[in-house]
Amino acid sequence: MTMTTTIRIDGDLKARVAAAAERAGKTAHAFMLDAIARMVEQVELDEAFHRVADARWANLLATGTTVPWEDAKTWLAARARGERARRPVARKPTR
């Protein structure tokens, strides 16, 4: 279902949107819809990232264990090169 929404923008921004839309080969309407959709997607991705981060932080607080960055970095680099690497083991941080 498509609904109509009205937005008020100042003249300068309206002109900038029109110019940017033209450069992108779109109507101003399509340009604004794309911009809104991208912003909504970014907010949703940010929220998902924060949920994962919060869960991982809670796990660290509950268990007291974590994977040291150097171990994680080595593992990630090996995986990026297509190598099979042993997954690093979580352990209590040293001071």
C-alpha positions in Angstrom: 0.0 0.0 0.0 1.5 3.3 -1.0 0.8 6.3 1.1 1.4 10.0 0.6 3.6 12.0 3.0 4.4 15.7 2.7 7.8 17.1 3.8 8.8 20.7 4.0 12.3 21.6 3.0 13.9 25.0 2.5 14.5 26.3 -1.0 18.3 25.8 -0.9 18.0 22.1 0.0 15.2 21.6 -2.6 17.5 23.0 -5.3 20.4 20.8 -4.1 18.2 17.7 -4.1 16.9 18.5 -7.6 20.5 19.0 -8.9 21.8 15.8 -7.2 18.8 13.9 -8.6 19.5 15.1 -12.1 23.1 14.1 -11.8 22.0 10.7 -10.6 19.6 10.4 -13.5 16.5 10.2 -11.2 13.6 12.3 -10.4 13.7 14.3 -7.2 11.0 12.0 -5.8 12.9 8.8 -6.6 16.1 10.4 -5.2 14.4 11.2 -1.9 12.8 7.8 -1.7 16.3 6.2 -2.2 17.8 8.4 0.4 15.1 7.6 3.0 15.4 3.9 2.2 19.2 4.0 2.7 18.9 5.9 6.0 16.3 3.4 7.3 18.5 0.5 6.3 21.5 2.1 8.0 19.6 2.7 11.2 18.4 -0.9 11.2 22.0 -2.2 10.6 23.3 0.0 13.4 20.6 -1.3 15.8 21.5 -4.9 14.8 25.2 -4.2 15.4 24.5 -2.8 18.8 22.3 -5.8 19.8 25.2 -8.1 18.9 27.7 -5.9 20.7 25.5 -5.8 23.8 25.1 -9.5 23.8 28.8 -10.1 23.4 29.6 -7.6 26.2 27.0 -9.3 28.5 28.7 -12.7 27.7 32.1 -11.2 28.5 30.8 -9.9 31.8 29.1 -13.2 32.6 32.0 -15.5 31.7 35.0 -13.2 32.2 36.5 -14.7 29.0 37.4 -13.1 25.7 39.5 -13.7 22.6 42.6 -11.5 22.6 42.7 -9.2 19.6 46.0 -10.5 18.3 44.5 -14.0 18.2 41.4 -12.9 16.5 43.3 -10.8 14.0 45.6 -13.7 13.1 42.5 -16.0 12.6 40.7 -13.4 10.5 43.7 -12.8 8.3 44.1 -16.5 7.6 40.4 -16.9 6.8 40.6 -13.9 4.4 43.5 -15.6 2.6 41.2 -18.7 2.2 43.2 -20.8 4.7 41.6 -23.1 7.3 42.7 -21.8 10.6 42.0 -22.9 14.2 39.4 -20.8 15.8 41.0 -18.8 18.7 40.0 -19.9 22.2 38.4 -17.5 24.7 40.3 -17.0 27.9 40.4 -14.7 30.9 42.3 -11.5 30.0 45.7 -11.0 31.5 46.7 -7.7 32.9 
